[in-house]
Amino acid sequence: MTNKIQPQQFPTITENLLSFDSMFHQLHTLLILLATMGNSRLFQLIFLIITSILTSIDASAKYLHRNNHKNPPPPPLTLDYYAKTCPRFHEIVRTTVVPKQLSHPTTAAATLRLFFHDCMVGGCDASVLIASNAYNKAERDYDINESLAGDGFDVVTRVKMALEVECPGVVSCSDVLAITTRDLLIQVGGPHYEVKLGRKDGLESKASNVEGKLGRANMTLNEVIRVFESHKYTHREMVALMGGGHTIGFAHCKEFESRLFGPKPDPSVHPKLAERLKAMCVNRSKDPSVSAFLDPISAGNFDNMIFKNILNGLGVLGTDQAMASDPRTRPLVEEYARDSAKFFNDFARAMEKTSVYQVKTGNQGEVRHASAKYLHRNNHKNPPPPPLTLDYYAKTCPRFHEIVRTTVVPKQLSHPTTAAATLRLFFHDCMVGGCDASVLIASNAYNKAERDYDINESLAGDGFDVVTRVKMALEVECPGVVSCSDVLAITTRDLLIQVGGPHYEVKLGRKDGLESKASNVEGKLGRANMTLNEVIRVFESHKYTHREMVALMGGGHTIGFAHCKEFESRLFGPKPDPSVHPKLAERLKAMCVNRSKDPSVSAFLDPISAGNFDNMIFKNILNGLGVLGTDQAMASDPRTRPLVEEYARDSAKFFNDFARAMEKTSVYQVKTGNQGEVRRRCDAFNNLPNGRKT
C-alpha cells in the first residue's frame, strides 16, 4: 500500500529551523570524532563532505532566519480595524449611503454588482474603480464592465471623500466598497453580515485580466457554474449569490432579448412576462439603455421573491430561469422559495466569503487617497485674471481634445443617457455661482455641498462618472494642468455632438471654485413644478432672453428624461391637466403606476425621438406631447409660442440659437487666475481638507 502524504507532514519554517539546528549539532559532534581517528584518505574525504554539508546547513538556516524576520505574515483583517485610526468610520459610511440610496433607489443593486465584479478579478482590491488612461485599459472598461451603473462608482466616491475629511489617508477604497455594499443591502431589506476590515488597494487594473472571471447573461447555466466553481464557490453559494444580486438587480434588453425576439423564442418565459418585456424593449436598438428589473414582482426589495418567480416562469434572464430546471440547482431554488430565513443566512455567509476573496494586506497594496497639497497663494497685488482662450492647453496639454474624445465616446455608447445627464450637470453647475465645478464637490461632516441639495439629488451618476473618467485620463497625461470646470464644459460639448447636437466653441482656462454649499442653490434653478412665469424669472435673473431660454430648455429636454414625481400631478392629481394628449397620458400612467414603490422610474421628455438631439421636442409640445408642464406651457404662452413654432419649422435656427446660448452659458461667472484652483480630484478641494471656504 502506498503511503499518502498528509498535509501536516509538511514542515513549517519554524520546524525547518529547529531540524537544521539539530542536524547541525549532530554532524558537528560526528566531525569532532572523525578528527580524532587519524589521517587516512577515507576519513579525510568524509571530513570534507561533512564540512561542506555543515556550511550549506548554516547558510540555509541563516537565510530562513533572515527571511522569517524580514517578511512577517501580513496582518489579518479585523472587525475593529479602524477603531483607533478612524473611530467614526461606520457612522460616516451610514450617513453617506442612506441619502444616496433614497434619492437613487438602484444604488444598492449597482454597488453590489460593482463589488462582485471587483472581487472576482484579482480579489477585493478596488481595482475595478481605477480609470483607464493613455497607457492602460483598466478593468472598468472591459466590455462586461461597461454596463456597471454610475451610481455605484458615485456612492463609493462620496463615502471615500467623507472619510478623507475625517481620517485622511487611512481607509482604503477596497474597504469602502465592501462596507458600503453591506450597508446598502441592509437599507433595502437584506441581511446583516460581518465585514472584516484592513484591505489594501490593488496596484494593478488591466482589462485583459477580466475575461473568464465573471458570468455573462448569455452563458448557459453550465458555463456559469464553471465560473463560480473556478472561484471555489459551492452550488449553494452560487444560487444564494445570484438570487441576492438579482432580487434587487436589473438588466438591459440586450441581455435577454434573444429569449424574446430570436428565431426560436424561449418557451420557458411566462407569456405575460414576455409580453411586458417585449413592450419595454421594442425600441432597444434606438435606446440601448432601457432596462428591466430582474424581479418583476417586488423590484428593489431584498427578499426571496426571485426564487418564487423563476419557479413560475418569471425569470428575466435565461440563466436565472435555468436554475429552476437543472437538478443541481432546482432543490436549492425550491428551498429558498420556501424559507427566506435560510436564503438570508446562506447569502450572508456567501457574502462574508466573497468579501475576503484574495484580499491584499500589509505591503501587498496601498491606501489610495486624494492629494493634500496646499496651493501656493501669492500675497502680492494680483494682475488682471487671464482671459479664456480656445488654445489654452496647446502647450501644457497638447493632446487635451483627443483624450477627451477618446474617453467620452465609449461612455456614451455604453450608457446612452450620459449626454443628457452631463448637460444637466453642467447647467446646474453654471447657474449656481458660475461654471466652476462646485456641483462636483462631495459633502462631508462639516459641509453639505451643492450636489446634495434636493433639486440636485436626481442628477444621474453617469454625468459625474464621465467627468471623473476624463479628468483621470488627463491627469495621467498632464498632471495638475486641466481644471474640472474645463473638463465638465468640454465633455458636455463633445457628448452633445455625439448625439447629433451642434458644434459650438468652448473657451478654456477656467479655475475650479473654492466653495460648494447647498444653501447657495435655492432660487438659481428652475423646477418641474414651477409655473412658466416662475421659470422665466429664474432665467431672467441669469440675464437670459426668452429666445435663449426656449433654446436651452428645448436642447436639454430633447435628449433629457424626468422621474415620475416631476410630472405626476399632471396625470394623477384631483384635476388632471387637460393639455396632456390622451395617448401620452395613458402611456405615462402605465409607466408610473408603481412610482411610490420605485421612484427611479423615468420617462424621456421627447417621446418620439428619445435620445436624439433634434427639434422634435417643439413639434411635440405643439401637439400636446409635452411631458413636463413647463414645456407644454411654452406652446400657449404668447412670449414663447412664436419661438416654439419657429424652432419646430426650422431646425437650423434652433441649432444655431442653442449653440450661441451654450457659448454664453459656458463662460457664466467663471473663475480665472487666482480666483480658484486646479483640483487634483473633481470631488474634493485641494487645499481645504475640512471642505469649508476659509
Stockholm file with secondary structure:
# STOCKHOLM 1.0

chainA/1-694         MTNKIQPQQFPTITENLLSFDSMFHQLHTLLILLATMGNSRLFQLIFLIITSILTSIDASAKYLHRNNHKNPPPPPLTLDYYAKTCPRFHEIVRTTVVPKQLSHPTTAAATLRLFFHDCMVGGCDASVLIASNAYNKAERDYDINESLAGDGFDVVTRVKMALEVECPGVVSCSDVLAITTRDLLIQVGGPHYEVKLGRKDGLESKASNVEGKLGRANMTLNEVIRVFESHKYTHREMVALMGGGHTIGFAHCKEFESRLFGPKPDPSVHPKLAERLKAMCVNRSKDPSVSAFLDPISAGNFDNMIFKNILNGLGVLGTDQAMASDPRTRPLVEEYARDSAKFFNDFARAMEKTSVYQVKTGNQGEVRHASAKYLHRNNHKNPPPPPLTLDYYAKTCPRFHEIVRTTVVPKQLSHPTTAAATLRLFFHDCMVGGCDASVLIASNAYNKAERDYDINESLAGDGFDVVTRVKMALEVECPGVVSCSDVLAITTRDLLIQVGGPHYEVKLGRKDGLESKASNVEGKLGRANMTLNEVIRVFESHKYTHREMVALMGGGHTIGFAHCKEFESRLFGPKPDPSVHPKLAERLKAMCVNRSKDPSVSAFLDPISAGNFDNMIFKNILNGLGVLGTDQAMASDPRTRPLVEEYARDSAKFFNDFARAMEKTSVYQVKTGNQGEVRRRCDAFNNLPNGRKT
#=GR chainA/1-694 SS CCCCCCGGGSCCHHHHHHHHHHHHHHHHHHHHHHHTSCCCHHHHHHHHHHHHHHHHHHHHHHHHHHHHHHSCCCCCCBTTTTTTTCTTHHHHHHHHHHHHHHHSTTHHHHHHHHHHHHHTTTSSSSGGGCCCBTTBCCGGGSGGGTTSCHHHHHHHHHHHHHHHHHSTTTSCHHHHHHHHHHHHHHHTTCCCCCCCBCCBBCSCCCGGGTTTSSCCTTSCHHHHHHHHHHTTCCHHHHHHHHHHHHHSCEEEGGGTTHHHHSSSCCTTSCHHHHHHHHHHTTTTTTCTTCEEESCSSSTTCCSSHHHHHHHTTCCSSHHHHHTTTCTTTHHHHHHHHHCHHHHHHHHHHHHHHHHTTTCBCGGGSBCCCCCCCCCCCCCSCCCCCCCCBTTTTTTTCTTHHHHHHHHHHHHHHHSTTHHHHHHHHHHHHHTTTSSSSGGGCCCBTTBCCGGGSGGGTTSCHHHHHHHHHHHHHHHHHSTTTSCHHHHHHHHHHHHHHHTTCCCCCCCBCCBBCSCCCGGGTTTSSCCTTSCHHHHHHHHHHTTCCHHHHHHHHHHHHHSCEEEGGGTTHHHHSSSCCTTSCHHHHHHHHHHTTTTTTCTTCEEESCSSSTTCCSSHHHHHHHTTCCSSHHHHHTTTCTTTHHHHHHHHHCHHHHHHHHHHHHHHHHTTTCBCGGGSBCCSSTTSCSSCTTSCCC
#=GC SS_cons         CCCCCCGGGSCCHHHHHHHHHHHHHHHHHHHHHHHTSCCCHHHHHHHHHHHHHHHHHHHHHHHHHHHHHHSCCCCCCBTTTTTTTCTTHHHHHHHHHHHHHHHSTTHHHHHHHHHHHHHTTTSSSSGGGCCCBTTBCCGGGSGGGTTSCHHHHHHHHHHHHHHHHHSTTTSCHHHHHHHHHHHHHHHTTCCCCCCCBCCBBCSCCCGGGTTTSSCCTTSCHHHHHHHHHHTTCCHHHHHHHHHHHHHSCEEEGGGTTHHHHSSSCCTTSCHHHHHHHHHHTTTTTTCTTCEEESCSSSTTCCSSHHHHHHHTTCCSSHHHHHTTTCTTTHHHHHHHHHCHHHHHHHHHHHHHHHHTTTCBCGGGSBCCCCCCCCCCCCCSCCCCCCCCBTTTTTTTCTTHHHHHHHHHHHHHHHSTTHHHHHHHHHHHHHTTTSSSSGGGCCCBTTBCCGGGSGGGTTSCHHHHHHHHHHHHHHHHHSTTTSCHHHHHHHHHHHHHHHTTCCCCCCCBCCBBCSCCCGGGTTTSSCCTTSCHHHHHHHHHHTTCCHHHHHHHHHHHHHSCEEEGGGTTHHHHSSSCCTTSCHHHHHHHHHHTTTTTTCTTCEEESCSSSTTCCSSHHHHHHHTTCCSSHHHHHTTTCTTTHHHHHHHHHCHHHHHHHHHHHHHHHHTTTCBCGGGSBCCSSTTSCSSCTTSCCC
//
